[in-house]
Amino acid sequence: MERFFIIAPALIPVAYMVGMFAYFATCTAFGRQPVVQGVNRRTFSEIIGPFVTAYFLWLIQPLERVLVAGRVSPNILTMVSLGLCGLSGIAGAVGFLATATWLYIAAGVLDILDGRLARATEQSSQAGAFLDSVSDRWGELLVLAGLAWYLRMTPWMAAAMLAIAGSMMVSYTRARGEGLGIKLDGGTMQRAERILVVSFGTLVAAWCAASASTEAIAVHVIGAALGLTGIGASATGISRWINGYRLLKGREDMACMDKKSESGSILLTSQRSGASLPRTDSRAA
């Protein structure tokens, strides 16, 4: 019975999502996939591809239309998403894993909607983008910190710390690259993938924790989910790090070659015009 209460909040939305997925997949199979804007705004990974992205964005379109019609400020959605992440972290820290999962999923949906709402209502701005980016980092940190506290007396604490470090470095590497004029995105464990893995792992852990016979497994399930997140995020961050170095090194090498080519052109022009070059005393060498 305890497990029923854990999955009860998801029964209706899950049934709705399964039915809509069947409809979306059928339309796609017959070449009539519903039109969805903004699918290609993110770089896809092996976990979440263009089909899943298009389906999810299409699924939340009704909510998006309501928000657009109500002229809701995107910044409000950003701050509500951050608040939900904070509550999710607290719930996870004290052991209310199912509640933590639903709060984190809701925060993730709002995080998607704030940017789409800003573009749809022509409220996009650098200030709003900065607010959203920083709040995303704080929100993810709050959730992972709460789960780390839940695991504080177990060896899985190391997995939680790895998840925090990897997630932060993925975001930092991208931001640093943008500051230097290069685009560093892609990878297996981007933000959407991290939310998916952590939410699924936390929900399964909540299911296990609801029964005395499987309660001990909950720690290992959520620890494994965080470990997977940490390994994937670290691999993504390191991949971006290497790629960024190569891009910047290549740009510097090209600039050096262009400079040498320009110097050679000047020398050749001087020789053709008969201009005398400075003479060097060989004895001075």
N, C-alpha and C positions, 0 to 999 in steps of 0.2 A: 504493500500500500504506500509506503514511503516513496518508493520509486515512481509511483503513479503521479504523486504531487510534483516530482521533479520534472517529469516530461509533460505534465498537463498544460502549462503555459504555451508549450510548443505544438500541441496537437493540431489546433486550428491553423496557425500559420504554416506548419509543415505540410498539412493536407493541401492548403492553398498553393504552396510553392510546388509541390509535386504535380498537381493538376495543371498549373500554368507552364511548368517545364515540359510536360507532355504536349501541350498545345503549341508551345514555342518550337519544340523539336520537330513536331509534325509539319508546321509551317515551313521550317527551314528545309526539311527533307523534300518538300514539294517546290522549293525555290521561291517561297513567299515569306521569307523571314521579315518580321516587323522592323520598321525603320527605327534605329536607335542612334541618337547623336552622341558623339564623344567617345566612341568605343576605342578608337586608336590613340587616345590621349596618353595611355600608359603603354609601357613595354611589357609584352606578355612573357610568361614563364611556362615551365613544364607543368605547373600546378594549376594556374588560372590562365586559360587561353582566351582567344577572341570570342569563341562561342559562349563560354560561361560568363564572360564580361558583358556581352551583349544581352544575354538572358537576364542577368541581375539588374542591369540598368533599365531594361524594359519593364522588369517586375516592379521597380520603385517609381516608375513614371507617374502613376496616379498621385502618389504622395508629393512628388515634385510639382505637379500641376497645382495641387492645393496650396502649396507653399508660395508658388509664383503668384497665384491669384490673390493670396492674402498679403502679398508684398512683405513677407517676413524677411528681416535682415539676415544676410548670410553670417554676419558676425555673431548673431544670437545663436545660430545653430552651432557655430564653432565653440562658443563658450559652454553651451549645454552639453555638447559632446565631451568637452574636457571635464565637466562636472560629473558626467556619467562614468567616465574612466576613473575618476577619483573614488566614486562610490563603489565601482567594481573592484578596485584595489583593496578598499576597506573590507568589502564582503569576502573577498578571497583570503585576506589575511586572517580573518576570524573563523574561516571554515565554511562559509555559506557559498559553496562553489557554484551551485546552480544559479543563484542570484547574480554572482559575479559574471557568469557566462552571458546571461540575458542582457545585463547592463553593458557589457563590452560589445556585444553584437549591435545593440541599439546605438552605442556611441560610434561604431564603425559605419553604420548606415548614415547617420547624421554627418559624419566626416566626408562621405561621398557627396551628400546632398548640398553641403554648404558651397562647394566650388561650382557645382552645376547650377545652383540657384543664383550665384553671383554672375555667371555668364549669361543665364537666361534673362535676368533682370538688368543687365548692363551695369552691375555694381562692382565689377572686377577692379581691383586696385592693388598697388604694391603693398600698401598698408594692410589690406585684408589678407593678401597672400602671405605676408610675414607673420601676421597673427595666427593664421591657420597652420603654417609650417611649425612654428614654435609650440603651439598648443598640441599638435600631433606628437611631438617629441615628449612633452610633459605627460600627456595622457598615457602613452605607451609605457613610459617609465613608472607611472603610478600603478598601473595594472601589474606589471612585472615585479615591482617592488612588493606589492601585496602578496603575490604568489611566492616570492622569495621568503617572506616572513612566515608564510604557511609551512614552508619546507625547512625552516631555520634549524631544526633539530635533527635533520636527516642529511645523508651524503648528497642528496639531490639538490642541496643548496648551491653546489658548484654549477649545476646545470642552469639554475635560475640566474646566477651571476653571468654565465656565458651568454645566456639569452639577452640579458640587459646590455652587456658589452657589445655583442654582435649587432643588435638592433640599432644602438646608438651610432656605431661606426658606419653602418650602411648609410644612414642619413647624413652623418658628418662628411663622409667621402663625397657624396653627391653635392652637398652644399659647398664644400671647398672647391670641387671641380667647377661648379657654376661661377664661383668667385674668380676663378682663373680663366674663365671663358671657354670651358669645355663641358660637354654634356656627358654625365656618367649615370646611366640608368640601367635597367634590366637586372637579371639575376634570378635565381631560383626562389629566394626568400625576401621578396619585397614586402611592403607594409601590409597589403591585402592578404598575402600568403601567411604572414605572421599572425594576423588576426584570426584567420581561418584555423590554423594549426593549434594556436593557444586556446581558442574558444572550444574547438572540438575536444581537445584533451581535457580541458576543465570540465566540460559537460559529462564526458565519460567517467571522469574521476568522481563527479558528484553522484552519478548513478551507482558507482561502486560503494561510495561512502554511505549511501542510504540504507545499506543492509549490514548487519553485524558480521555476517559471514564473509563479506567481501570488503569490509571497511579498510583493512590493512593494505589492500591493493591500490586504493585511491592515490596514496602518496607516490607510488611508483608510476602510475599512469600519468599524472600531471608532471612528474619529474621527467619522464621520457618525452613528453610533448615539449617541455621547455628545452630539454637537451637537443631535440631535433631542430627546434627553432634557433637555438644558439649556434649549432653547427652550420645550418643552412645560412643564417644571417652572417656568420663569420666568413664563410666561403664567398658569399656575395660581396661583402665589404672588401675582402682581399682581392677578389677579381676586379672590382672597380678601382682599387688602389693601383694594381699593376697596369690596368688599361689606361688610367689617368697618367701615370708616369710615362708610358709609351707615347701617348698622344702629345704630352708636353715636350718630351725629348725630341720627337719627330718635328714638332713645330719649331723648336730651337735650332735643330739641325738644318731645317729648310731656310730659316732666317740667316744662319751662318753661311749657307751656300749662296743665297741671294746676295749677301754682302760681298762675298768673294767674287761673285760674278760681276757685280757692279764695279768693284775695284779693278778687275781685269779689263772691263770695257773702257774705263777711264784711261788705263795704261795704254791700251791699244789705240785709242783715239789720239793720245798724246804722241805716240810714235808715228802715227800716220801724218800728223800735222807738222812733224819735224821739230816739235818742242824738245828742248834739251832737258834731260832729267838731272837731278842733283847727283854730283859725282862723289864717290866715296873713296877716301884715301885708304888703300889696302894696308898701309903700314900701321894705320890706327887699329886695325883688327888685332 
